[in-house]
Amino acid sequence: MSAFWPNAENPEWLITCNESGGADPGVVRINIATGASETIVTGTTSCDPVHATPWGTIIFGEEAGGGPNGGRVYELMDPLATTGVTLNRATGAFTGGTGAANLTARPALGRLSFEGLALYGTGVTYYGDESRPSNGVAGGAYFKFIPASLRAPDAGPITSLDQSPYAAGSIYGLRTGGTDFGQGNELGQGHWVPIPPAPDPDLRAQAAALRLTGYYRPEDIDIDRGAEADGNVRFCGNNTGNDGELLWGETVCILDGTLTDASANTGLPEVQRFVPGGPEFTMPDNIAYQPGRGNWIIHEDANTELPQGPKNNDLWACLPDGGDPDLQSDGCVRVATLNDTNAEWTGGIFDASGEHFYVGVQHNVTGAGTILDITGWR
């Protein structure tokens, strides 16, 4: 994934994760005007999500599994003055290069396979565990982080990492249903179950112990900025599924009351299916909200070899839900197709105008990924 720097209104740089091993560049900055790339951090494992925070930093995370050595979130100040730093995953320490002091681990958010992250101005953050069900154990759960010190949404950028709302806080896990929670109850209302406090919690283990609701590989999520402007929490994301077993995946939206409710944890979370998968719309992965229109751009990460033949991966533009009785998108249209069945779309992000869409293409036959700027959006 990528994030804009210094902002989405006039972006000059993409701060981009490289989903690869520890010997490869993990976080890089790409000059949008020239395409030149420089390494910020090496040493991450499967760096995937990266976002610019409302308080003027960059966060990035690892899709590195659960357990005591699972994926973590890290925070970065001044990405233009930080170059060639190395992460020690065992200790969480950053050394070498220039600007190592601009980086820190954020164990308060726990360990899991990070991909989707929805950050609000208060520091309240939602995220999922990119995990599949196995041997009767539920798939990845969704979590909510509430900072120990909520940030004023209109506050300016922080000036030191200890001012970040990610320095400390509480984690909650999503369990849908009431007394009849469990398998078969993945939609509708639920509540947030407190995760027992720990210095660096293994959230995948906690999800199993607390019987949190599981989904098939929760992937990217993005905030509904229209709902946010109205003072409400709504974010949408993808559960990839497994099209090799004809489980096509889905896009869901999660509501958590008003922004005030979310900060106080007094709302009732609700999960709604937004786009059901099918043979043409299969294994959705990344997702991007389009400013100004409210459409959702959904990326496919389908298997390339299926019983019905190879599948080219597509980008889909999906309308918001209108005034009809259901809660689903009012329709999706395919807007782009990769002609290489090895490749997939990844990490698409709109600038503030909603007219420039920067999206990655990875796993293509050349062995090298690329980032495209797709223009002409309305």
HUMOHU-V402753 format. One record per backbone hydrogen bond with DSSP energy under -0.5 kcal/mol. CO is the residue of the C=O (numbers start at 1). NH is the residue of the N-H. E is the energy in kcal/mol with one decimal. If there is no record, write none. Layout:
# HUMOHU-V402753
CO&NH&E, CO&NH&E
This chain:
# HUMOHU-V402753
1&17&-2.5, 3&15&-3.0, 5&12&-2.2, 5&13&-2.6, 8&352&-2.7, 12&32&-2.2, 12&33&-0.5, 13&5&-2.0, 13&15&-0.5, 14&16&-0.7, 14&30&-2.6, 15&3&-1.7, 16&28&-2.7, 17&19&-0.6, 18&20&-2.2, 18&47&-0.9, 20&46&-3.2, 21&24&-1.4, 24&43&-0.8, 26&18&-2.7, 27&40&-3.0, 27&41&-1.8, 28&16&-2.8, 29&38&-2.1, 30&14&-2.2, 30&32&-0.6, 31&35&-3.4, 36&31&-2.9, 38&29&-2.5, 39&84&-2.3, 40&85&-2.3, 41&26&-3.0, 41&27&-1.8, 42&87&-3.0, 44&46&-0.5, 46&63&-3.1, 49&61&-2.2, 51&59&-2.7, 53&56&-1.5, 55&158&-2.3, 57&53&-2.9, 58&76&-3.2, 59&51&-2.5, 60&74&-3.0, 61&48&-2.5, 62&64&-1.2, 62&114&-2.4, 65&71&-2.3, 67&70&-1.9, 71&112&-1.2, 72&62&-1.7, 73&106&-2.8, 74&60&-2.2, 75&104&-1.8, 76&58&-2.7, 78&81&-1.4, 79&82&-0.6, 83&98&-3.0, 85&42&-2.3, 86&95&-2.3, 87&89&-0.7, 88&91&-0.6, 88&92&-2.9, 88&93&-0.7, 93&88&-2.7, 95&86&-3.0, 98&83&-2.1, 99&102&-2.2, 100&103&-1.6, 102&77&-2.5, 104&75&-2.9, 106&109&-1.7, 107&110&-1.9, 111&203&-1.6, 111&204&-0.7, 112&64&-0.6, 112&114&-1.1, 113&130&-2.6, 116&128&-0.9, 117&119&-0.6, 118&126&-2.0, 120&123&-2.2, 122&151&-2.5, 124&120&-2.1, 125&145&-3.1, 126&118&-2.7, 127&143&-3.6, 128&115&-0.5, 128&130&-0.6, 129&131&-2.6, 129&218&-0.8, 131&140&-2.3, 131&217&-2.4, 134&137&-2.5, 137&134&-1.9, 140&215&-1.9, 141&129&-1.9, 142&174&-2.6, 143&127&-2.0, 144&172&-2.5, 145&125&-2.0, 146&170&-2.6, 152&155&-2.3, 160&163&-1.8, 161&164&-1.5, 164&167&-1.7, 165&168&-0.6, 168&148&-2.4, 170&146&-2.7, 171&195&-2.7, 172&144&-2.6, 173&193&-3.4, 174&213&-1.9, 175&191&-2.1, 178&181&-0.8, 182&185&-1.8, 188&271&-2.3, 189&177&-3.2, 191&175&-2.2, 191&193&-0.6, 193&173&-2.8, 198&201&-0.6, 201&111&-2.7, 201&203&-1.1, 202&206&-1.8, 203&207&-2.3, 204&208&-1.5, 205&209&-2.3, 206&210&-2.6, 207&212&-2.4, 208&211&-0.7, 215&140&-1.3, 215&217&-1.3, 216&241&-1.3, 217&240&-1.9, 219&116&-0.7, 220&238&-1.6, 221&117&-0.6, 222&236&-2.4, 223&225&-1.1, 224&228&-2.1, 225&229&-2.2, 226&230&-1.1, 227&232&-2.7, 228&231&-2.0, 231&259&-2.3, 232&234&-0.6, 233&256&-1.6, 234&224&-2.9, 235&254&-3.2, 236&222&-2.3, 237&252&-2.9, 238&219&-3.5, 238&240&-0.6, 239&250&-2.1, 242&245&-1.8, 242&247&-2.3, 243&246&-1.5, 246&248&-0.9, 247&242&-1.8, 248&283&-3.2, 249&277&-1.6, 250&239&-2.7, 251&274&-2.9, 251&275&-2.0, 252&237&-2.9, 253&272&-3.1, 254&235&-2.0, 255&270&-2.1, 257&233&-2.8, 257&256&-0.5, 258&262&-2.7, 259&263&-1.9, 260&264&-2.0, 261&265&-1.2, 261&266&-2.1, 261&267&-0.6, 267&269&-0.7, 269&190&-2.0, 270&255&-2.6, 270&272&-0.5, 271&188&-2.7, 272&253&-3.0, 274&329&-2.4, 275&251&-2.6, 280&282&-0.8, 281&278&-2.9, 283&301&-2.6, 285&220&-1.0, 286&299&-2.7, 288&297&-3.0, 289&291&-0.7, 290&293&-1.2, 290&294&-2.5, 295&290&-2.9, 296&298&-0.7, 296&318&-3.1, 297&288&-1.7, 298&316&-2.6, 299&285&-3.3, 300&345&-0.9, 304&306&-0.6, 306&309&-2.0, 313&338&-2.5, 314&300&-2.0, 315&335&-2.7, 315&336&-1.2, 316&298&-2.9, 316&318&-0.6, 317&333&-2.2, 318&296&-2.5, 320&330&-1.1, 331&319&-2.9, 333&317&-2.7, 336&315&-2.5, 339&341&-0.6, 340&343&-1.4, 344&362&-2.3, 346&360&-2.9, 347&2&-0.5, 349&358&-2.5, 351&354&-1.5, 355&377&-1.0, 356&351&-2.0, 356&358&-0.5, 357&359&-0.6, 357&374&-3.1, 358&349&-2.0, 359&372&-3.2, 360&346&-2.1, 361&370&-1.9, 362&344&-2.0, 364&367&-1.9, 370&361&-2.8, 372&359&-2.3, 372&374&-0.6, 373&375&-0.6, 374&357&-1.9
